[in-house]
């Protein structure tokens, strides 16, 4: 579930940057997922996502957390 969340955030960043989406690599160790998530959240902030985009991302993160 967390990898799918990271992929959705990466896709959102790609769309906001006007570039094609790319697959987020699935690393051998799931302990890397929090780091990947942190990078994607930082990327959203750096790309200058609108408040609406950020709220949608937050809702996605919270929904995933609730399912865990």
PDB file of N, CA, C and O in Angstrom:
ATOM      1  N   UNK A   1       0.809  -1.196   0.000  1.00  0.00           N
ATOM      2  CA  UNK A   1       0.000   0.000   0.000  1.00  0.00           C
ATOM      3  C   UNK A   1       0.857   1.267   0.000  1.00  0.00           C
ATOM      4  O   UNK A   1       0.524   2.251  -0.661  1.00  0.00           O
ATOM      5  N   UNK A   2       1.946   1.235   0.736  1.00  0.00           N
ATOM      6  CA  UNK A   2       2.789   2.429   0.819  1.00  0.00           C
ATOM      7  C   UNK A   2       3.498   2.668  -0.512  1.00  0.00           C
ATOM      8  O   UNK A   2       3.637   3.812  -0.946  1.00  0.00           O
ATOM      9  N   UNK A   3       3.945   1.596  -1.158  1.00  0.00           N
ATOM     10  CA  UNK A   3       4.583   1.776  -2.465  1.00  0.00           C
ATOM     11  C   UNK A   3       3.591   2.370  -3.463  1.00  0.00           C
ATOM     12  O   UNK A   3       3.957   3.236  -4.257  1.00  0.00           O
ATOM     13  N   UNK A   4       2.346   1.913  -3.429  1.00  0.00           N
ATOM     14  CA  UNK A   4       1.323   2.465  -4.319  1.00  0.00           C
ATOM     15  C   UNK A   4       1.090   3.947  -4.027  1.00  0.00           C
ATOM     16  O   UNK A   4       0.882   4.733  -4.951  1.00  0.00           O
ATOM     17  N   UNK A   5       1.123   4.331  -2.763  1.00  0.00           N
ATOM     18  CA  UNK A   5       0.997   5.732  -2.377  1.00  0.00           C
ATOM     19  C   UNK A   5       2.161   6.540  -2.931  1.00  0.00           C
ATOM     20  O   UNK A   5       1.959   7.614  -3.499  1.00  0.00           O
ATOM     21  N   UNK A   6       3.369   6.035  -2.771  1.00  0.00           N
ATOM     22  CA  UNK A   6       4.546   6.723  -3.300  1.00  0.00           C
ATOM     23  C   UNK A   6       4.412   6.899  -4.807  1.00  0.00           C
ATOM     24  O   UNK A   6       4.758   7.952  -5.343  1.00  0.00           O
ATOM     25  N   UNK A   7       3.915   5.880  -5.489  1.00  0.00           N
ATOM     26  CA  UNK A   7       3.732   5.972  -6.942  1.00  0.00           C
ATOM     27  C   UNK A   7       2.712   7.047  -7.299  1.00  0.00           C
ATOM     28  O   UNK A   7       2.927   7.823  -8.230  1.00  0.00           O
ATOM     29  N   UNK A   8       1.604   7.095  -6.565  1.00  0.00           N
ATOM     30  CA  UNK A   8       0.586   8.122  -6.837  1.00  0.00           C
ATOM     31  C   UNK A   8       1.148   9.525  -6.621  1.00  0.00           C
ATOM     32  O   UNK A   8       0.866  10.436  -7.400  1.00  0.00           O
ATOM     33  N   UNK A   9       1.937   9.698  -5.573  1.00  0.00           N
ATOM     34  CA  UNK A   9       2.550  11.011  -5.328  1.00  0.00           C
ATOM     35  C   UNK A   9       3.556  11.358  -6.413  1.00  0.00           C
ATOM     36  O   UNK A   9       3.634  12.509  -6.842  1.00  0.00           O
ATOM     37  N   UNK A  10       4.323  10.377  -6.857  1.00  0.00           N
ATOM     38  CA  UNK A  10       5.278  10.601  -7.939  1.00  0.00           C
ATOM     39  C   UNK A  10       4.544  10.979  -9.223  1.00  0.00           C
ATOM     40  O   UNK A  10       4.980  11.869  -9.955  1.00  0.00           O
ATOM     41  N   UNK A  11       3.440  10.306  -9.491  1.00  0.00           N
ATOM     42  CA  UNK A  11       2.634  10.624 -10.680  1.00  0.00           C
ATOM     43  C   UNK A  11       2.097  12.050 -10.594  1.00  0.00           C
ATOM     44  O   UNK A  11       2.070  12.774 -11.589  1.00  0.00           O
ATOM     45  N   UNK A  12       1.668  12.444  -9.394  1.00  0.00           N
ATOM     46  CA  UNK A  12       1.159  13.806  -9.188  1.00  0.00           C
ATOM     47  C   UNK A  12       2.270  14.827  -9.454  1.00  0.00           C
ATOM     48  O   UNK A  12       2.034  15.840 -10.113  1.00  0.00           O
ATOM     49  N   UNK A  13       3.465  14.568  -8.949  1.00  0.00           N
ATOM     50  CA  UNK A  13       4.603  15.464  -9.189  1.00  0.00           C
ATOM     51  C   UNK A  13       4.913  15.564 -10.676  1.00  0.00           C
ATOM     52  O   UNK A  13       5.137  16.654 -11.202  1.00  0.00           O
ATOM     53  N   UNK A  14       4.923  14.430 -11.341  1.00  0.00           N
ATOM     54  CA  UNK A  14       5.220  14.421 -12.779  1.00  0.00           C
ATOM     55  C   UNK A  14       4.198  15.261 -13.540  1.00  0.00           C
ATOM     56  O   UNK A  14       4.559  16.057 -14.407  1.00  0.00           O
ATOM     57  N   UNK A  15       2.931  15.081 -13.212  1.00  0.00           N
ATOM     58  CA  UNK A  15       1.879  15.845 -13.882  1.00  0.00           C
ATOM     59  C   UNK A  15       2.065  17.342 -13.644  1.00  0.00           C
ATOM     60  O   UNK A  15       1.939  18.138 -14.574  1.00  0.00           O
ATOM     61  N   UNK A  16       2.363  17.725 -12.410  1.00  0.00           N
ATOM     62  CA  UNK A  16       2.552  19.144 -12.084  1.00  0.00           C
ATOM     63  C   UNK A  16       3.777  19.727 -12.779  1.00  0.00           C
ATOM     64  O   UNK A  16       3.805  20.915 -13.101  1.00  0.00           O
ATOM     65  N   UNK A  17       4.778  18.900 -13.006  1.00  0.00           N
ATOM     66  CA  UNK A  17       6.000  19.347 -13.680  1.00  0.00           C
ATOM     67  C   UNK A  17       5.883  19.266 -15.195  1.00  0.00           C
ATOM     68  O   UNK A  17       6.776  19.716 -15.913  1.00  0.00           O
ATOM     69  N   UNK A  18       4.781  18.690 -15.686  1.00  0.00           N
ATOM     70  CA  UNK A  18       4.586  18.584 -17.122  1.00  0.00           C
ATOM     71  C   UNK A  18       5.474  17.542 -17.779  1.00  0.00           C
ATOM     72  O   UNK A  18       5.867  17.693 -18.936  1.00  0.00           O
ATOM     73  N   UNK A  19       5.787  16.498 -17.050  1.00  0.00           N
ATOM     74  CA  UNK A  19       6.628  15.441 -17.619  1.00  0.00           C
ATOM     75  C   UNK A  19       5.897  14.106 -17.487  1.00  0.00           C
ATOM     76  O   UNK A  19       4.987  13.969 -16.670  1.00  0.00           O
ATOM     77  N   UNK A  20       6.299  13.127 -18.290  1.00  0.00           N
ATOM     78  CA  UNK A  20       5.635  11.826 -18.210  1.00  0.00           C
ATOM     79  C   UNK A  20       5.915  11.127 -16.887  1.00  0.00           C
ATOM     80  O   UNK A  20       6.993  11.256 -16.306  1.00  0.00           O
ATOM     81  N   UNK A  21       4.921  10.390 -16.434  1.00  0.00           N
ATOM     82  CA  UNK A  21       5.083   9.610 -15.198  1.00  0.00           C
ATOM     83  C   UNK A  21       6.057   8.464 -15.441  1.00  0.00           C
ATOM     84  O   UNK A  21       6.143   7.922 -16.543  1.00  0.00           O
ATOM     85  N   UNK A  22       6.776   8.116 -14.404  1.00  0.00           N
ATOM     86  CA  UNK A  22       7.711   6.994 -14.461  1.00  0.00           C
ATOM     87  C   UNK A  22       7.446   6.091 -13.262  1.00  0.00           C
ATOM     88  O   UNK A  22       6.993   6.542 -12.210  1.00  0.00           O
ATOM     89  N   UNK A  23       7.734   4.832 -13.440  1.00  0.00           N
ATOM     90  CA  UNK A  23       7.547   3.881 -12.350  1.00  0.00           C
ATOM     91  C   UNK A  23       8.563   4.143 -11.241  1.00  0.00           C
ATOM     92  O   UNK A  23       9.755   4.316 -11.497  1.00  0.00           O
ATOM     93  N   UNK A  24       8.069   4.168 -10.012  1.00  0.00           N
ATOM     94  CA  UNK A  24       8.950   4.267  -8.847  1.00  0.00           C
ATOM     95  C   UNK A  24       9.539   2.879  -8.616  1.00  0.00           C
ATOM     96  O   UNK A  24       8.794   1.902  -8.536  1.00  0.00           O
ATOM     97  N   UNK A  25      10.853   2.775  -8.508  1.00  0.00           N
ATOM     98  CA  UNK A  25      11.437   1.447  -8.318  1.00  0.00           C
ATOM     99  C   UNK A  25      10.980   0.812  -7.006  1.00  0.00           C
ATOM    100  O   UNK A  25      10.883   1.471  -5.970  1.00  0.00           O
ATOM    101  N   UNK A  26      10.709  -0.464  -7.085  1.00  0.00           N
ATOM    102  CA  UNK A  26      10.367  -1.218  -5.872  1.00  0.00           C
ATOM    103  C   UNK A  26      11.677  -1.784  -5.338  1.00  0.00           C
ATOM    104  O   UNK A  26      12.232  -2.720  -5.914  1.00  0.00           O
ATOM    105  N   UNK A  27      12.163  -1.230  -4.258  1.00  0.00           N
ATOM    106  CA  UNK A  27      13.443  -1.642  -3.697  1.00  0.00           C
ATOM    107  C   UNK A  27      13.288  -2.950  -2.932  1.00  0.00           C
ATOM    108  O   UNK A  27      12.184  -3.314  -2.526  1.00  0.00           O
ATOM    109  N   UNK A  28      14.386  -3.642  -2.741  1.00  0.00           N
ATOM    110  CA  UNK A  28      14.366  -4.954  -2.095  1.00  0.00           C
ATOM    111  C   UNK A  28      13.902  -4.901  -0.639  1.00  0.00           C
ATOM    112  O   UNK A  28      13.328  -5.863  -0.128  1.00  0.00           O
ATOM    113  N   UNK A  29      14.151  -3.790   0.012  1.00  0.00           N
ATOM    114  CA  UNK A  29      13.864  -3.682   1.438  1.00  0.00           C
ATOM    115  C   UNK A  29      12.722  -2.690   1.662  1.00  0.00           C
ATOM    116  O   UNK A  29      12.850  -1.512   1.332  1.00  0.00           O
ATOM    117  N   UNK A  30      11.610  -3.162   2.221  1.00  0.00           N
ATOM    118  CA  UNK A  30      10.471  -2.288   2.480  1.00  0.00           C
ATOM    119  C   UNK A  30      10.784  -1.186   3.482  1.00  0.00           C
ATOM    120  O   UNK A  30      10.034  -0.216   3.589  1.00  0.00           O
ATOM    121  N   UNK A  31      11.883  -1.324   4.216  1.00  0.00           N
ATOM    122  CA  UNK A  31      12.267  -0.268   5.155  1.00  0.00           C
ATOM    123  C   UNK A  31      12.648   1.024   4.429  1.00  0.00           C
ATOM    124  O   UNK A  31      12.769   2.075   5.058  1.00  0.00           O
ATOM    125  N   UNK A  32      12.837   0.950   3.118  1.00  0.00           N
ATOM    126  CA  UNK A  32      13.152   2.143   2.328  1.00  0.00           C
ATOM    127  C   UNK A  32      11.897   2.938   1.968  1.00  0.00           C
ATOM    128  O   UNK A  32      12.003   4.079   1.518  1.00  0.00           O
ATOM    129  N   UNK A  33      10.726   2.362   2.157  1.00  0.00           N
ATOM    130  CA  UNK A  33       9.488   3.042   1.771  1.00  0.00           C
ATOM    131  C   UNK A  33       9.267   4.370   2.497  1.00  0.00           C
ATOM    132  O   UNK A  33       8.847   5.331   1.853  1.00  0.00           O
ATOM    133  N   UNK A  34       9.527   4.475   3.798  1.00  0.00           N
ATOM    134  CA  UNK A  34       9.369   5.789   4.435  1.00  0.00           C
ATOM    135  C   UNK A  34      10.276   6.855   3.813  1.00  0.00           C
ATOM    136  O   UNK A  34       9.884   8.016   3.697  1.00  0.00           O
ATOM    137  N   UNK A  35      11.482   6.459   3.417  1.00  0.00           N
ATOM    138  CA  UNK A  35      12.384   7.417   2.773  1.00  0.00           C
ATOM    139  C   UNK A  35      11.833   7.841   1.416  1.00  0.00           C
ATOM    140  O   UNK A  35      11.876   9.021   1.068  1.00  0.00           O
ATOM    141  N   UNK A  36      11.315   6.882   0.649  1.00  0.00           N
ATOM    142  CA  UNK A  36      10.736   7.214  -0.645  1.00  0.00           C
ATOM    143  C   UNK A  36       9.527   8.144  -0.464  1.00  0.00           C
ATOM    144  O   UNK A  36       9.343   9.087  -1.235  1.00  0.00           O
ATOM    145  N   UNK A  37       8.722   7.877   0.540  1.00  0.00           N
ATOM    146  CA  UNK A  37       7.566   8.726   0.818  1.00  0.00           C
ATOM    147  C   UNK A  37       8.014  10.138   1.181  1.00  0.00           C
ATOM    148  O   UNK A  37       7.431  11.116   0.713  1.00  0.00           O
ATOM    149  N   UNK A  38       9.029  10.244   2.000  1.00  0.00           N
ATOM    150  CA  UNK A  38       9.539  11.557   2.405  1.00  0.00           C
ATOM    151  C   UNK A  38      10.039  12.350   1.196  1.00  0.00           C
ATOM    152  O   UNK A  38       9.801  13.554   1.099  1.00  0.00           O
ATOM    153  N   UNK A  39      10.720  11.688   0.290  1.00  0.00           N
ATOM    154  CA  UNK A  39      11.220  12.356  -0.915  1.00  0.00           C
ATOM    155  C   UNK A  39      10.062  12.859  -1.774  1.00  0.00           C
ATOM    156  O   UNK A  39      10.118  13.970  -2.302  1.00  0.00           O
ATOM    157  N   UNK A  40       9.022  12.054  -1.914  1.00  0.00           N
ATOM    158  CA  UNK A  40       7.884  12.457  -2.736  1.00  0.00           C
ATOM    159  C   UNK A  40       7.150  13.650  -2.126  1.00  0.00           C
ATOM    160  O   UNK A  40       6.717  14.545  -2.851  1.00  0.00           O
ATOM    161  N   UNK A  41       7.009  13.669  -0.817  1.00  0.00           N
ATOM    162  CA  UNK A  41       6.359  14.802  -0.146  1.00  0.00           C
ATOM    163  C   UNK A  41       7.198  16.063  -0.343  1.00  0.00           C
ATOM    164  O   UNK A  41       6.658  17.135  -0.616  1.00  0.00           O
ATOM    165  N   UNK A  42       8.503  15.936  -0.206  1.00  0.00           N
ATOM    166  CA  UNK A  42       9.389  17.087  -0.432  1.00  0.00           C
ATOM    167  C   UNK A  42       9.302  17.560  -1.874  1.00  0.00           C
ATOM    168  O   UNK A  42       9.295  18.764  -2.133  1.00  0.00           O
ATOM    169  N   UNK A  43       9.236  16.629  -2.811  1.00  0.00           N
ATOM    170  CA  UNK A  43       9.118  16.995  -4.222  1.00  0.00           C
ATOM    171  C   UNK A  43       7.838  17.776  -4.487  1.00  0.00           C
ATOM    172  O   UNK A  43       7.841  18.742  -5.250  1.00  0.00           O
ATOM    173  N   UNK A  44       6.753  17.359  -3.859  1.00  0.00           N
ATOM    174  CA  UNK A  44       5.497  18.101  -4.030  1.00  0.00           C
ATOM    175  C   UNK A  44       5.642  19.536  -3.545  1.00  0.00           C
ATOM    176  O   UNK A  44       5.145  20.465  -4.182  1.00  0.00           O
ATOM    177  N   UNK A  45       6.315  19.716  -2.431  1.00  0.00           N
ATOM    178  CA  UNK A  45       6.518  21.069  -1.904  1.00  0.00           C
ATOM    179  C   UNK A  45       7.415  21.881  -2.841  1.00  0.00           C
ATOM    180  O   UNK A  45       7.169  23.064  -3.073  1.00  0.00           O
ATOM    181  N   UNK A  46       8.448  21.243  -3.373  1.00  0.00           N
ATOM    182  CA  UNK A  46       9.393  21.958  -4.239  1.00  0.00           C
ATOM    183  C   UNK A  46       8.814  22.310  -5.600  1.00  0.00           C
ATOM    184  O   UNK A  46       9.198  23.312  -6.202  1.00  0.00           O
ATOM    185  N   UNK A  47       7.896  21.492  -6.082  1.00  0.00           N
ATOM    186  CA  UNK A  47       7.321  21.739  -7.397  1.00  0.00           C
ATOM    187  C   UNK A  47       6.308  22.889  -7.350  1.00  0.00           C
ATOM    188  O   UNK A  47       5.835  23.352  -8.388  1.00  0.00           O
ATOM    189  N   UNK A  48       5.989  23.332  -6.162  1.00  0.00           N
ATOM    190  CA  UNK A  48       5.054  24.439  -6.017  1.00  0.00           C
ATOM    191  C   UNK A  48       3.612  24.020  -6.206  1.00  0.00           C
ATOM    192  O   UNK A  48       2.827  24.736  -6.826  1.00  0.00           O
ATOM    193  N   UNK A  49       3.261  22.860  -5.673  1.00  0.00           N
ATOM    194  CA  UNK A  49       1.892  22.368  -5.769  1.00  0.00           C
ATOM    195  C   UNK A  49       0.936  23.357  -5.112  1.00  0.00           C
ATOM    196  O   UNK A  49       1.251  23.973  -4.094  1.00  0.00           O
ATOM    197  N   UNK A  50      -0.224  23.490  -5.712  1.00  0.00           N
ATOM    198  CA  UNK A  50      -1.245  24.381  -5.154  1.00  0.00           C
ATOM    199  C   UNK A  50      -1.757  23.813  -3.842  1.00  0.00           C
ATOM    200  O   UNK A  50      -1.537  22.645  -3.522  1.00  0.00           O
ATOM    201  N   UNK A  51      -2.444  24.661  -3.089  1.00  0.00           N
ATOM    202  CA  UNK A  51      -3.043  24.197  -1.833  1.00  0.00           C
ATOM    203  C   UNK A  51      -4.007  23.039  -2.098  1.00  0.00           C
ATOM    204  O   UNK A  51      -4.075  22.096  -1.310  1.00  0.00           O
ATOM    205  N   UNK A  52      -4.740  23.107  -3.188  1.00  0.00           N
ATOM    206  CA  UNK A  52      -5.679  22.037  -3.535  1.00  0.00           C
ATOM    207  C   UNK A  52      -4.939  20.726  -3.804  1.00  0.00           C
ATOM    208  O   UNK A  52      -5.362  19.663  -3.351  1.00  0.00           O
ATOM    209  N   UNK A  53      -3.843  20.810  -4.537  1.00  0.00           N
ATOM    210  CA  UNK A  53      -3.037  19.617  -4.817  1.00  0.00           C
ATOM    211  C   UNK A  53      -2.447  19.048  -3.532  1.00  0.00           C
ATOM    212  O   UNK A  53      -2.444  17.834  -3.325  1.00  0.00           O
ATOM    213  N   UNK A  54      -1.951  19.927  -2.677  1.00  0.00           N
ATOM    214  CA  UNK A  54      -1.378  19.470  -1.409  1.00  0.00           C
ATOM    215  C   UNK A  54      -2.439  18.825  -0.524  1.00  0.00           C
ATOM    216  O   UNK A  54      -2.176  17.812   0.124  1.00  0.00           O
ATOM    217  N   UNK A  55      -3.629  19.405  -0.494  1.00  0.00           N
ATOM    218  CA  UNK A  55      -4.705  18.829   0.309  1.00  0.00           C
ATOM    219  C   UNK A  55      -5.107  17.452  -0.217  1.00  0.00           C
ATOM    220  O   UNK A  55      -5.398  16.549   0.567  1.00  0.00           O
ATOM    221  N   UNK A  56      -5.125  17.291  -1.533  1.00  0.00           N
ATOM    222  CA  UNK A  56      -5.438  15.986  -2.121  1.00  0.00           C
ATOM    223  C   UNK A  56      -4.368  14.965  -1.756  1.00  0.00           C
ATOM    224  O   UNK A  56      -4.684  13.814  -1.452  1.00  0.00           O
ATOM    225  N   UNK A  57      -3.114  15.378  -1.785  1.00  0.00           N
ATOM    226  CA  UNK A  57      -2.020  14.480  -1.414  1.00  0.00           C
ATOM    227  C   UNK A  57      -2.107  14.103   0.058  1.00  0.00           C
ATOM    228  O   UNK A  57      -1.907  12.944   0.419  1.00  0.00           O
ATOM    229  N   UNK A  58      -2.404  15.079   0.904  1.00  0.00           N
ATOM    230  CA  UNK A  58      -2.549  14.813   2.339  1.00  0.00           C
ATOM    231  C   UNK A  58      -3.692  13.834   2.586  1.00  0.00           C
ATOM    232  O   UNK A  58      -3.566  12.917   3.397  1.00  0.00           O
ATOM    233  N   UNK A  59      -4.797  14.028   1.891  1.00  0.00           N
ATOM    234  CA  UNK A  59      -5.939  13.115   2.046  1.00  0.00           C
ATOM    235  C   UNK A  59      -5.555  11.702   1.631  1.00  0.00           C
ATOM    236  O   UNK A  59      -5.967  10.735   2.272  1.00  0.00           O
ATOM    237  N   UNK A  60      -4.774  11.574   0.571  1.00  0.00           N
ATOM    238  CA  UNK A  60      -4.317  10.260   0.112  1.00  0.00           C
ATOM    239  C   UNK A  60      -3.400   9.620   1.157  1.00  0.00           C
ATOM    240  O   UNK A  60      -3.521   8.431   1.450  1.00  0.00           O
ATOM    241  N   UNK A  61      -2.495  10.403   1.708  1.00  0.00           N
ATOM    242  CA  UNK A  61      -1.590   9.902   2.751  1.00  0.00           C
ATOM    243  C   UNK A  61      -2.367   9.458   3.980  1.00  0.00           C
ATOM    244  O   UNK A  61      -2.120   8.381   4.523  1.00  0.00           O
ATOM    245  N   UNK A  62      -3.306  10.289   4.416  1.00  0.00           N
ATOM    246  CA  UNK A  62      -4.110   9.946   5.598  1.00  0.00           C
ATOM    247  C   UNK A  62      -4.962   8.702   5.358  1.00  0.00           C
ATOM    248  O   UNK A  62      -5.091   7.864   6.251  1.00  0.00           O
ATOM    249  N   UNK A  63      -5.537   8.572   4.180  1.00  0.00           N
ATOM    250  CA  UNK A  63      -6.355   7.400   3.868  1.00  0.00           C
ATOM    251  C   UNK A  63      -5.506   6.136   3.881  1.00  0.00           C
ATOM    252  O   UNK A  63      -5.943   5.094   4.370  1.00  0.00           O
ATOM    253  N   UNK A  64      -4.291   6.226   3.343  1.00  0.00           N
ATOM    254  CA  UNK A  64      -3.392   5.080   3.368  1.00  0.00           C
ATOM    255  C   UNK A  64      -3.005   4.737   4.794  1.00  0.00           C
ATOM    256  O   UNK A  64      -3.001   3.566   5.174  1.00  0.00           O
ATOM    257  N   UNK A  65      -2.682   5.741   5.581  1.00  0.00           N
ATOM    258  CA  UNK A  65      -2.321   5.503   6.985  1.00  0.00           C
ATOM    259  C   UNK A  65      -3.466   4.826   7.732  1.00  0.00           C
ATOM    260  O   UNK A  65      -3.229   3.934   8.547  1.00  0.00           O
ATOM    261  N   UNK A  66      -4.689   5.234   7.468  1.00  0.00           N
ATOM    262  CA  UNK A  66      -5.853   4.649   8.138  1.00  0.00           C
ATOM    263  C   UNK A  66      -6.013   3.164   7.768  1.00  0.00           C
ATOM    264  O   UNK A  66      -6.443   2.358   8.593  1.00  0.00           O
ATOM    265  N   UNK A  67      -5.665   2.817   6.533  1.00  0.00           N
ATOM    266  CA  UNK A  67      -5.779   1.422   6.101  1.00  0.00           C
ATOM    267  C   UNK A  67      -4.680   0.557   6.690  1.00  0.00           C
ATOM    268  O   UNK A  67      -4.840  -0.659   6.795  1.00  0.00           O
ATOM    269  N   UNK A  68      -3.567   1.164   7.076  1.00  0.00           N
ATOM    270  CA  UNK A  68      -2.473   0.390   7.638  1.00  0.00           C
ATOM    271  C   UNK A  68      -2.811   0.007   9.062  1.00  0.00           C
ATOM    272  O   UNK A  68      -2.016  -0.656   9.729  1.00  0.00           O
TER     273      UNK A  68
END
